[in-house]
Amino acid sequence: MTVEDPGVRWQRPSHLLLRARRIQTGLVTAPVALIGGLIAGTAGSAPVGLGVGLGLVVVGLLWERFLARRVAAWGYAERRDDLMVKRGVLIRRQSVIPYGRMQFIDVTAGPVERSLGLATLRMHTAAAASDARIPGLDKADAAKLRDQLATLGEAQAAGL
Amino acid sequence: MNGLPASRPPAEMASWHRLHPLSPLVRTGRHLVGLGVVVLILIFANHSSGGGGNLIGDIVVAAVVLVAGVISWLVTRWQVADGVLRIDTGLIRRDSRRFPLSQVQAIDVVQTGLARVLGLAELRLRMAGADSSGGRLACLRLADAERLREQLLSMAHAPTPTAPVGTAGAAGSPVAPSQVGGTERMLFRVRSERLAGAIILSRTGAYAAAVIVAVVLIVALTGKPSVIVPFLAFAIGVVLSVWRQFNTEFGTVVAAAPDGLRLRSGLVQTTAETIRPGRVQAVRIVEPLIWRAFGWCRLEVDVAGPRQRRENRSEGQRLRALIPVGSRAEAEQMLGELLKTPPMPSRRAPGRARWKAPLSYHFLAWAGDDQYVAAARGRVCRQTTWVPLEKVQSIRWVQGPLQRRLGLASVRLDVAGKRVTGSVQDRDVAEANEILARLPDLARAARARGLVR
């Protein structure tokens, strides 16, 4: 929790997000460990290759421990005039995006997310620096939220 | 054909116009000059061997470029109708572009060196979009370009309710074209010798000096001037960048006019821009270390939309300098002109921020009221940024691991574009939380006021 405000009702991404992140980590770790191990194995000896491979797997597992906290850190809150998004464990961030400032909203889903029925919602303002995305939303929720935000944005639209 | 009668009824403006017949020459002029230089070098290099074939080839290339320019002129036409500027161009792939005048951020009149000789000028429309392909009308006669700009600006003004921000004596009423131009009020004029000094003492100047010293040293040590030939292109580039900066910023004059701030600058290539009131996204005063010793600073504004000069792409993160170099007093006067009551960053960061930012702690401060937020940062190059709350796109609260240990947090205010962020650095967590809690409402109120005005 960063800024506590009793009036803010934080909503969390789907519990499936953790699984999606785990699968993604696994998909990255396995080939990296395999290739790293093979390269070390051919360059050095077989035990070295095995050691490097296992080491990379351990890194992946450690990253996995961290994932749960990262996923738990995501949250968003729809307030009356703006959307709040918070994220991050090591570097904590909390963004406030007024509905009237949203230029467009898109919903994307990578292969892993898609297989779990998840989607990422991304909000764009005229500022390149404002990064507001909510990953791991249920597909139906994401579509609903997108339409909702678009309607709110239209109602409160402001020029540059 | 290209002539624009002074008192032209809208119907006549709505007809199709061509650009000035000499415009292909001007548009390709830069390439022709570059080609000429290459030809000269080749002639010079082949002087002994007497190779004439290259010369003919280059002339053919030049002719092709010129013919392409003429064709492009033949198929290009423009029209103003229903508050929309239409530019049609393209022979094989027709390209018809519409620029709604209500979306125009600014209109510039640019004169390249060759255009100046011929009395022509280019009209550039800056739109809010992020890509740099705004509307270009190259070239028109200078007088026509200026008249057209005033007409377009007044058309662009009429439907929008935005009022000037802080330009005293310029109420936000739509201005008749004839009025514009006569009522300018001079605000700032850069002093050439100070500009030259400032550029020499800036980073660009330091690079150039280092390169020149290195070249001289190499020649002196080896005694063979030919050693530097491989580095020649690099050296020329560095010298050119100094020249370019001097060229663009030379003779900068800022004047307040009813339709916004008029900015004129340039030595060989002159530019005239009008920064429309209410379009300023952020104001920044930059004071590099060496400049501070002389009490100099630079005042830049961020206006929505891309910076269009293509040759300045390397200076992408540099903003439009209203004051390329000036005294602090001049900058503060200009600041007062741009913003009504600019707060000065006075609230220092807590002492423990020293651990996180040992150098920049010295200047870290912020201030805010219900209209603006001002934030200062940077040690070597002190930067003070003013962001109108009306323009804030999103607000971010950020806390890194070290900041968390020290009980600090930063708040960033994003404005349109990717260049400026108002950054209230390293505040006490409670204070940062309060800023984050209060700013969205203040920003919304400021926006609402802006819409009503």
Contacts between the chains, C-beta under 8 A, distances in Angstrom:
chain1	res1	chain2	res2	distance
A	2	B	397	6.5
A	2	B	399	7.0
A	2	B	409	8.0
A	2	B	433	7.7
A	3	B	397	6.6
A	3	B	433	4.5
A	3	B	436	5.6
A	3	B	437	6.6
A	5	B	437	6.5
A	81	B	440	6.9
A	81	B	441	7.9
A	81	B	444	5.7
A	82	B	440	5.3
A	90	B	400	7.4
A	90	B	401	5.4
A	91	B	398	6.6
A	91	B	399	6.9
A	91	B	400	5.0
A	91	B	401	7.1
A	92	B	397	7.9
A	92	B	398	7.2
A	92	B	399	4.5
A	92	B	404	7.3
A	93	B	396	6.1
A	93	B	397	6.7
A	93	B	398	5.2
A	93	B	399	7.7
A	94	B	396	7.0
A	94	B	397	4.1
A	94	B	398	8.0
A	94	B	436	6.7
A	95	B	394	5.8
A	95	B	395	6.9
A	95	B	396	4.8
A	95	B	397	7.5
A	96	B	394	6.4
A	96	B	395	4.4
A	96	B	396	7.7
A	96	B	397	8.0
A	96	B	436	6.7
A	96	B	439	7.6
A	96	B	440	5.0
A	97	B	393	7.8
A	97	B	394	4.5
A	98	B	394	7.4
A	98	B	440	6.5
A	98	B	443	6.9
A	98	B	444	6.4
A	98	B	447	7.9
A	100	B	444	7.9
A	100	B	447	7.0
A	101	B	393	4.9
A	101	B	394	6.4
A	125	B	393	4.2
A	125	B	394	5.3
A	125	B	414	7.1
A	125	B	416	7.7
A	126	B	128	7.4
A	126	B	304	7.1
A	126	B	393	5.5
A	126	B	416	3.6
A	126	B	417	7.4
A	127	B	393	3.8
A	127	B	394	6.1
A	127	B	414	3.6
A	127	B	415	5.8
A	127	B	416	5.4
A	127	B	417	6.8
A	127	B	418	7.5
A	127	B	421	8.0
A	128	B	130	7.7
A	128	B	417	6.7
A	128	B	418	3.5
A	129	B	394	7.9
A	129	B	396	7.7
A	129	B	412	7.1
A	129	B	414	4.3
A	129	B	418	6.5
A	129	B	421	5.3
A	130	B	393	5.5
A	130	B	394	3.4
A	130	B	396	6.9
A	130	B	414	4.4
A	132	B	394	6.7
A	158	B	447	5.2
A	158	B	450	7.9
A	158	B	451	6.8
A	159	B	162	7.9
A	160	B	105	7.8
A	160	B	128	5.4
A	160	B	279	7.4
A	160	B	281	7.6
A	160	B	304	4.7
A	160	B	391	7.5
A	160	B	416	5.5
